[in-house]
Amino acid sequence: MIEIKKFNPKDLNQYIHSEEFKDSAVIPISYHRAISQINNPRAQEDDILLFVAYEDGQIAGYLGALPDDFFTKDNAKVHLAWMSCLWVNPAHRGKKIAQKLIQSCFEAWDNRIILTEFTTEAGSLYQKINLFDPWLTLKGRRWYIQSDLAFILPPKHSIFHKLKPVLKLVDLSLNAIINIRNIFGDNQVKPLDESKKLSEEADSFLKATTDSSGFKKSVEELNWLMQFPWVLEGKNETETQRYHFTSYSHQFKCAAVYIKDSTHNTCGIMIYTIRNGHLKIPYFTQTCPADLLAKTVSQIINKQRVKTMTLYSQDLVAYLQKNKSIQSFSKEITRKYLISKTLSPIMPSKETIIYDGDGDCGFT
C-alpha cells in the first residue's frame, strides 16, 4: 500500500535532522535545498513543501512544492505553489505513484499549482491526468560563446567518448583565442559592482520598476535566492548517490550586479547565475539604456569565462541580436508553463508578467 507523507516547514526541518534522513539510501530533498525551502519568505507555516510516497517503509517517489505569491492586476494576492522535482523509484513504477503524488499536491494546495521546465515524458503525464491548462510559452535564445565540444558531443555518439581528450584540446585552443579577443576588445569597461546581498535601498528601485511583474519580487526574496541556493559549488558523492536531482556542481555562482549611469546612480539591478560555464539572468530591472545593459552582460561573460548563455527576456534578446552584441552562434529555444485549471481564469497569459527566474528556475 502506498502512503504519502506531507512535510510543512516545521516537519521538513525535523526530518532533515532525523536519523531516517541520515541513514536513508534515497533522500527526497537535499539538506541545503530543504534549508532554502524552510527560509522561503513566502512560505507559510502550514504550506506543504514536500510529498514523499512510501511503500513497505521504502521511499517510492517524491514531489516538491515551492510556495509563491502572484499579484493580479487588482493587486489581489494569490498564494500558490510551483510543482518541482517529481521522481519515482524505478523499482516501484507501474503503480501510479506519480499520479498519486500530483493529486496529493493539488489537494494540499487547493488546486493552485504552476510548473515549468518539465521533460517530454512528464508533459505527457500532465496532459493525461487533465489537471493543467497551457499557460505561457516563452521564446528565448541560447548563445554558444566558447567551445565546449568535450561536453556537447560525447552524449550524441559513442565515437566522441573515445575522442574526448582530443576534443578537450580543441576546446582549450579555441577558447584561448576567444579569451584573447575579449581581453583586447572594447567590452572591458569599469569593474562590475557585484554583491551577494541587495541593500534595503534597492527595494524602492525594484518596486518602481517591476510593476508589470505578476510575482513582484522584493529585496528580501532576491536575497533569499542568492543566499539559499539549491546547488552548491563542489562535490558530495554521498549525497549525489542518494538524491536524484542536481545538488552539487563543479561551478555555481549567484550574484547581484548594480548598473550605474554616468552620474553613478543606480539605473539597473541584475541577478545572474553561472553553473559550469552556463550563464542565466533570472532577474533584471532597469531604467538605463539598452546598450548599458548589454555592456553589463558582456562584462559578466568575459569576467566569468562563460561558455553558454540562456535568456528568455524578449527585449534583451532582441537588442543583443539586433546590435550583434555577442558575436557567437545562437539558436531559439522555448520554455513552456502549465497552470492548474483553477488558476487559469485568475492569471493572465502575458509574457511580461514573468521573469526568467520566477518559480524554481532561478535556483537551477
N, C-alpha and C positions, 0 to 999 in steps of 0.2 A: 504493500500500500504506500502511495506517495503522500508524504507530509510536507507542507510548505511552512517554513518559519519566516516570520517577518521581523525586521530589525529597525526600530526607530533610533535616533541619535544616541540615546542612553543605552539601549540594548547593544548597539553596534560597538560602543566604547567598551562595554563589559566583555563582549565577545572577543575582540582583538587582544584582550589582556588575559584570556582564559587559557587553560591547559588544552582544551579542544582545538583552539586556533593554532596553538604552538605545535601540537603533535599531529595535526591532520595532514594526510598525504595530498589532499586537494584543499585549497582555500578559495572562498568565493570573492575575496577582495584583498588587495594588498594592504599592508599596515598603513602606509602613508596615504593611500587613496582613501582609506577609512577615516583617517585623521582629517583629511581635506573635507570629506563629506560632513563630518561632525561640526567642522568650523564654518560651513557654508552660512553666510549672513542671512540667506533667505530660507534656510531650513527651520521648520517649526518643530517643537518638541514631540509632536505626535506623528510627524511625517515618517512614512516608511521609506527607508533608503536602500534596503537590500532584501531580496526574496531568495530563499535557499530551499531547494527541493531535496528531501531526504527519502531514501528507500533502504529499509533494513539497517538504519543507522549510518549509511554512507551518503555523501553528497552526490546527488544525481544530476544536479543542474543549479544554475543561479541566474539572477537578473538584478541589475542595479537601477535605481531611480534617482535622478538629480533634481532636487526642488528648485523652482524658479518662479518669478512673477512676471506676468505680462500685463501691460497697461493699455487699455483700449483707447480709442480716440476721445472718449469722455473721461479719460484718466481713471477709470474703474480698474481695480487690481484683480487679476485672475491668478490664483495660486495653482500651479500645475507642476508636472514632472517631465523631465526628459528621460526616456527609457534608454538604458545603456547596458552594454556587456552581457548579452544573452549567451549562455553556454550550457550545453547538455553533455553529460558524460557519455562517450560512445558506448560504454557497456550498458547504458540504460535507455538507449534510443528505441523508438517504436512504441513508446508508452505515453506519447503526447505530453511529455513533461514541459516542453517549450510553451505549448498552448495553455497549460495549467499555470505556469509562471506568469504569462502575459495576462491571463484572466484575473489572477490574484492581484497583479499590479493595477489593473483597471478598477477593480473593486476598492482597493485601498485608496486610490486617488480619484474616486468618483468620476471615472472616465475622462479625466483631464490629462491627456498624455500627448507628447510630441516625440518624434525621433528622426534621426538623420544618419548618414554615412553607414547604411546597412549593406550587407552583402546581397548578391542576387538571390542566393538561397533563402536568406531571411526575408527579402522582399516578397518572394513567392508565398512564404508562410503568412506574412502580414496581410496579403491580398486574400488568401484563402480563408482566414478567420473573420474577415469582413468587419473589422473594428475601426479601421482607419479610412480617411479620405486623403487624396493627394492635397498637399498644401502649397509648397513653393518648389520651384526648380531654379536654383541659382546657376547662372553661367559664369564660369571663371576661366582662369588661364594658368598653365604651368610652364615655367621657363626652365630650360636646361642650361645652366650658366657655366658650370665646369664639367669636365669629362668625368664620368663615373661608370665607365664600361664594366669594370670588375664587379659592380653591384647590379647593374641593369641586365647584362647579358646572360650570366650563368643560369638564372631560373628559366630562361627561354629554350635552352638546348644543352644537352649533356656535353657537347663538344667544348662549350665555353667554360665548363668547370675545369677541364684539363688546361685550358688556355688562361686561367685566372692570373697566374704570375705574370704572363706577358701583358694581359690587359691592365694590370696594376702599373706596369712600367709605362705603358701608353698613357694612362691617366696622369701619372707623375710628370711626364714630358709635356703633355698638352696643357696641364694646369700651371706648370711653371711659366709657360709663355703667356697664359691668360693673366696670371698674377703680376707679371712684369708690366703688361699693358695697363693693368689697373693702377699700379703704383705711379706710373708716369702719365696717367690720364687726368682729365680735369674733374674727376669725381672727388678728389681728396680736398675737401673744404675744411671747415673747422671741426674739432673733435665733437663726437656725439655727446649730448648731455643726457646720460643714462642714469636710471635709478631702479632699485628693486622695490621701491615703495613710493607711491604718489603722495604728495603733501595734501593737507586739507584745503589749501588754497586752490588746488587743481579741481576740487569738487564744483566750484561755481562755474569754472570754464566748461566742464563736462555738461552740467545742467543747461548751460546756454547754447550748447552746440549739438546736443543729442535728442532734441525734441521729437524727431521723426522715428526714433528707435522705439520699438514696442517693448523692449526689455529694460531700457533705461538704466544702464549700469552706473553705479556711483563709484567714488574713490574706494569705499570700503570693499565693494565686490571685486574691483580690479586688483586691489592689493591682495585680496584672498586668492585670486587666480595666480598671482606671482609668488606668493609666499607658501602656498599649499599645493604644489604640483602633484599630478598623478604619475609622472615619470621622473625618476631621479637619474642623475648622471653617475655612471659607474657600472659595476657588476654585482649581482647577487644570484649565483647559480641555484642556491637552495630555493629561493622564492620563485625564480623563473620556472623551475620544475613543478612547483605547486600551484602557481597562478597562471591561467591560460590567456591573459592579456598582458600587453607590454607594461612593465612597471620600472624597468631599468633600461638605460640606453647609453651607448658609448659617449654620446654628446647630447646634452639637453640644457637649454638656457631659456629663461623667460624674463624679459626686462621691459621697462618703460623708457621712452625717449621723449624729452621735451623739445619741441621745434620752436626756435626763436626767430623773430623777424629782425629787420635791420636796426631796430631800436632796442633789441634784446628783450623784448616782451614775448611771453608765450603765445604762440598763434596755432599750436597744434600739440596733441599728445598721441603717441603711438605705442601700442603694446606689441612686441614681436616675440616669436618663439623660434628657436633653432634646435632641430633634432637631427643628429647625424648629417649635418650639412643642408638640411631642408628648412627653408625659411617660410614661415607663415606670419601673417599680421592679423591676429584675432580682433583687435580693436584699433581704430584711429578716428580722431575727430579733429577738425582744423578749421581755421578761418584764413589760413595762409594761402598764397598762390600755389597752383598745382605743381609748378616747377620746383618749388622749395620742398614739397612733399616728395617728389620724385628723387631729388638730390639726397634726401634723408634715406630713402630706400636703397639708393646706390651706395651710400656710405656704409650701411649695415651689410650689404652684400660683400663689399670689399674688405671691411674690417673682420667679418666672421668667416671669410672664405666660403661663401655659400655655394652649394653645388646645384640645388634646385630651389625654385620658389613657386608657391601656390597662392593665388589671390582670387577672391570672389567679389571684391568691391568693383562694380562695373565702371564707376567713374575713374578710379585709379587705374584699372586695367586699360580702359580706353585711352587715357592720357599716355601711359607708358608705351602703348603700341603706336599711337599717332606720332609721338615725338621720338620714337625709337630710343628711349632712354636706356633700354637694356639690349645690347647687341648679342642676342642669343636666340637659338631656336625655341619656339614655344608652340603649344597646342591648346585648343579649347577643351575644358573639362566641365562637368556639371555635378551639382550636389542636390539630391532630392530630399525633400522633407515630407513626412507623413504626419497627420494630425488626427486625433480621435474625433469621431463624428459629433460628440458633444461640443467640442471646441470650434468646429467648422463655422457655425453661424456667428461666433464671437470674434474670431481673429481674422482680419482681412488678409487677402493674398497679395501683398505688396512687397516687392523685393527690398524697398527702402527701410522696412521696419526691422531688418535683421542684420547683424554684423557677422563677419566670418567666424568669430569665436563664441557666439551665443550657443548655449547648451553645453554639451561635453566636448565640442570641437576645440575649444580654447585650451583644453588640458592635454590634447594628444597631437 
